[in-house]
């Protein structure tokens, strides 16, 4: 059995386009409805209750459009709303969390040898890092590894304002957040916000060669595919997939920026 119904993907703004882009690459037959809530961005400095209310409004709109699954392409919204959304709706709700496990697993040694402790920076929004969901995730790994939490709200604003190509501004902002670390002793940086995926090349410039840059997009899309396959709801292989983008900010600037990020 297959399903030509669309997949709803949403984020606080433009960052989740990096997830929609990954779906288009790995699941090219799927029809994606992407919604960015740029009019209410950033979510990372709002209260959990505010983020939850915004998330429910968006998912309700998706359900009215007959989506077969929803991907919360936003670590912040996942932290605040995923459990309540799953209780309320009977379609798969796929959330995201910082890929801390992937970073810490890099220290796993062959059988019989000790785990090599990892030094990991998790870059995310303030709300993601202070929510209980992340505290529980961190508790699983911080006894064997050293984990640093680094809130980076300005990185969201740079993407939303269309200044991602401003090299001097971006590098100055990254140095503001990361110069306090001895980066030569850092094993990896986890990009715990979908906006931050667009900074991968900048992080590569900032970090020493040995440091890994890790995000959760590929794993999230892989999980989405497994869930849809288990339900018999993958799109027909010969379907012509596409990504449709809408945004709570109807300006031409946001529309142009969205499509530029999708094709980046």
C-alpha positions as CSV (number, residue, x, y, z in Angstrom):
1,X,0.0,0.0,0.0
2,X,1.2,3.5,-0.7
3,X,0.0,7.0,-0.1
4,X,0.2,10.1,-2.2
5,X,-0.9,12.3,0.7
6,X,1.6,15.0,1.6
7,X,4.0,15.2,4.6
8,X,3.7,18.3,6.7
9,X,6.9,19.9,7.9
10,X,7.1,23.0,10.0
11,X,9.6,25.2,11.8
12,X,9.7,28.5,13.7
13,X,10.9,30.0,10.5
14,X,13.3,29.1,7.7
15,X,15.6,26.6,9.4
16,X,13.4,23.6,8.8
17,X,13.8,24.1,5.1
18,X,17.1,22.2,5.7
19,X,14.9,19.2,6.7
20,X,12.5,19.6,3.8
21,X,15.6,19.7,1.5
22,X,16.8,16.4,3.1
23,X,13.4,14.8,2.5
24,X,13.4,15.9,-1.1
25,X,16.9,14.4,-1.5
26,X,16.3,11.1,0.3
27,X,12.6,10.6,-0.5
28,X,12.2,12.2,-3.9
29,X,8.7,10.8,-4.5
30,X,7.2,12.5,-1.5
31,X,5.0,15.7,-1.6
32,X,6.1,18.0,1.2
33,X,4.1,20.9,2.6
34,X,6.5,23.2,4.4
35,X,5.3,25.9,6.7
36,X,7.6,28.4,8.3
37,X,6.3,30.6,11.1
38,X,8.7,33.5,10.5
39,X,6.1,36.0,11.7
40,X,6.4,34.5,15.2
41,X,10.2,33.7,15.1
42,X,12.2,33.0,17.0
43,X,10.6,30.3,19.1
44,X,13.8,29.7,21.2
45,X,13.1,32.8,23.4
46,X,9.4,32.2,23.9
47,X,7.8,30.3,26.8
48,X,7.0,26.6,26.3
49,X,3.2,27.4,26.4
50,X,3.6,29.9,23.6
51,X,5.5,27.5,21.4
52,X,3.0,24.7,22.2
53,X,0.0,26.9,21.1
54,X,1.7,27.9,17.9
55,X,2.6,24.3,17.1
56,X,-1.0,23.1,17.6
57,X,-2.3,25.8,15.3
58,X,0.1,24.7,12.5
59,X,-0.5,21.0,12.9
60,X,-4.3,21.6,12.9
61,X,-3.8,23.3,9.5
62,X,-1.8,20.4,8.2
63,X,-4.4,17.9,9.3
64,X,-7.1,20.0,7.4
65,X,-4.8,19.5,4.3
66,X,-4.9,15.7,4.8
67,X,-1.2,15.1,5.7
68,X,-0.1,11.5,6.4
69,X,2.6,12.6,8.9
70,X,4.1,15.7,10.4
71,X,7.7,16.5,10.9
72,X,8.5,19.1,13.6
73,X,11.6,20.4,11.9
74,X,12.4,22.4,15.0
75,X,14.2,21.2,18.1
76,X,12.5,23.9,20.2
77,X,9.0,23.0,19.1
78,X,9.8,19.4,19.6
79,X,10.9,20.0,23.2
80,X,7.7,22.1,24.0
81,X,5.0,20.3,22.1
82,X,5.8,16.8,20.7
83,X,4.3,14.8,23.5
84,X,1.0,16.7,23.6
85,X,0.7,16.7,19.8
86,X,1.2,12.9,19.7
87,X,-1.6,12.5,22.3
88,X,-4.0,14.7,20.4
89,X,-3.5,13.4,16.8
90,X,-3.5,9.9,15.4
91,X,-1.0,10.5,12.6
92,X,2.8,10.1,13.1
93,X,4.4,13.1,14.6
94,X,8.1,13.0,14.0
95,X,10.2,15.2,16.4
96,X,13.8,16.3,16.5
97,X,16.3,16.5,19.2
98,X,20.0,17.5,19.2
99,X,22.0,14.5,17.8
100,X,24.0,14.2,21.1
101,X,24.0,10.4,20.9
102,X,25.7,10.4,17.5
103,X,28.4,12.8,18.9
104,X,29.0,10.7,22.0
105,X,29.0,7.4,20.2
106,X,32.1,8.5,18.3
107,X,34.0,7.6,21.4
108,X,32.8,4.0,21.4
109,X,35.7,1.6,21.1
110,X,35.9,-2.0,19.9
111,X,34.6,-4.7,22.1
112,X,36.6,-5.0,25.3
113,X,38.1,-1.6,25.1
114,X,37.1,1.5,27.1
115,X,34.9,4.3,25.7
116,X,36.9,7.4,24.8
117,X,35.3,10.3,26.6
118,X,34.0,12.9,24.1
119,X,34.0,16.7,24.6
120,X,30.9,18.0,22.8
121,X,29.4,21.4,22.4
122,X,25.7,21.4,21.8
123,X,24.7,24.6,19.9
124,X,20.9,25.3,20.1
125,X,18.3,27.8,21.1
126,X,17.9,28.8,24.8
127,X,14.6,27.1,25.1
128,X,15.8,23.8,23.7
129,X,18.7,23.7,26.1
130,X,16.7,24.6,29.2
131,X,13.8,22.2,28.6
132,X,13.4,18.9,30.5
133,X,13.6,16.9,27.3
134,X,17.2,18.0,26.7
135,X,18.1,17.5,30.3
136,X,17.0,13.9,30.1
137,X,18.9,13.4,26.9
138,X,22.0,14.9,28.4
139,X,21.7,12.8,31.5
140,X,22.2,9.7,29.4
141,X,25.6,10.8,28.2
142,X,27.2,13.3,30.6
143,X,28.6,10.7,33.0
144,X,31.1,9.4,30.3
145,X,31.5,12.6,28.3
146,X,31.9,16.3,28.8
147,X,29.0,18.2,27.3
148,X,28.8,22.0,26.9
149,X,25.5,23.8,26.3
150,X,25.8,26.9,24.1
151,X,22.7,28.9,23.3
152,X,23.1,30.8,20.0
153,X,19.9,32.8,19.4
154,X,21.6,35.3,17.1
155,X,22.3,32.5,14.5
156,X,18.5,32.1,14.1
157,X,18.2,35.8,13.5
158,X,20.9,35.9,10.9
159,X,19.2,33.3,8.8
160,X,15.7,34.9,9.2
161,X,17.1,38.3,8.2
162,X,18.7,37.0,5.0
163,X,22.3,37.7,6.1
164,X,23.6,34.2,5.9
165,X,25.9,35.3,3.1
166,X,27.5,38.0,5.3
167,X,30.8,36.2,6.1
168,X,32.1,38.9,8.5
169,X,28.9,39.0,10.5
170,X,28.6,35.2,10.7
171,X,32.2,34.6,11.7
172,X,32.1,37.5,14.3
173,X,28.9,35.9,15.8
174,X,30.4,32.4,15.9
175,X,33.6,33.8,17.6
176,X,31.3,35.6,20.1
177,X,29.8,32.3,21.1
178,X,32.7,29.9,20.7
179,X,35.9,31.7,21.5
180,X,35.5,30.9,25.2
181,X,36.2,27.2,24.4
182,X,39.5,25.6,23.7
183,X,38.4,24.3,20.4
184,X,41.5,22.2,19.9
185,X,40.1,20.0,22.7
186,X,36.6,19.7,21.3
187,X,35.7,16.5,19.5
188,X,32.4,17.6,17.9
189,X,29.8,20.4,17.7
190,X,26.2,19.3,17.6
191,X,24.0,21.6,15.5
192,X,20.9,21.4,17.7
193,X,18.7,23.8,15.7
194,X,17.7,23.3,12.1
195,X,18.7,26.9,11.3
196,X,22.3,26.1,12.2
197,X,22.6,23.4,9.5
198,X,23.0,26.3,7.0
199,X,26.2,27.3,8.9
200,X,28.0,24.0,8.3
201,X,30.7,25.6,6.1
202,X,31.2,28.4,8.5
203,X,31.6,26.0,11.4
204,X,34.1,24.0,9.3
205,X,36.1,27.3,9.0
206,X,35.9,27.9,12.7
207,X,36.8,24.4,14.0
208,X,39.9,22.4,13.8
209,X,39.9,19.6,11.2
210,X,39.5,16.8,13.7
211,X,36.3,18.2,15.2
212,X,33.1,16.7,13.7
213,X,30.0,18.8,12.9
214,X,26.9,16.8,13.5
215,X,23.2,17.5,12.9
216,X,20.0,15.5,13.2
217,X,18.5,16.0,9.8
218,X,19.6,12.8,8.1
219,X,18.6,10.7,11.0
220,X,15.2,12.4,11.3
221,X,14.4,11.8,7.6
222,X,15.6,8.2,7.9
223,X,13.2,7.7,10.8
224,X,10.4,9.3,8.9
225,X,10.9,6.8,6.0
226,X,10.9,3.8,8.4
227,X,7.7,5.0,10.0
228,X,5.9,5.6,6.7
229,X,7.1,2.3,5.3
230,X,5.9,0.4,8.4
231,X,2.4,1.9,7.9
232,X,2.4,1.3,4.1
233,X,2.2,5.0,3.4
234,X,5.3,5.7,1.3
235,X,4.5,7.5,-1.9
236,X,4.5,5.5,-5.1
237,X,8.0,5.2,-6.4
238,X,7.1,6.7,-9.7
239,X,5.4,9.8,-8.1
240,X,6.8,13.2,-8.9
241,X,7.6,14.6,-5.5
242,X,7.7,18.3,-4.7
243,X,8.1,20.8,-1.9
244,X,5.5,23.5,-1.4
245,X,6.5,26.4,0.8
246,X,4.3,28.7,2.8
247,X,5.0,31.1,5.6
248,X,3.2,33.1,8.2
249,X,5.2,36.1,6.9
250,X,3.8,36.7,3.4
251,X,6.5,39.1,2.3
252,X,8.3,38.7,-1.0
253,X,11.6,38.8,0.9
254,X,10.7,35.7,2.9
255,X,9.4,33.8,-0.1
256,X,12.5,34.5,-2.1
257,X,14.8,33.6,0.8
258,X,12.9,30.4,1.4
259,X,13.3,29.2,-2.2
260,X,17.0,30.2,-2.2
261,X,17.6,28.1,1.0
262,X,15.7,25.1,-0.5
263,X,17.9,25.1,-3.5
264,X,21.2,26.0,-1.7
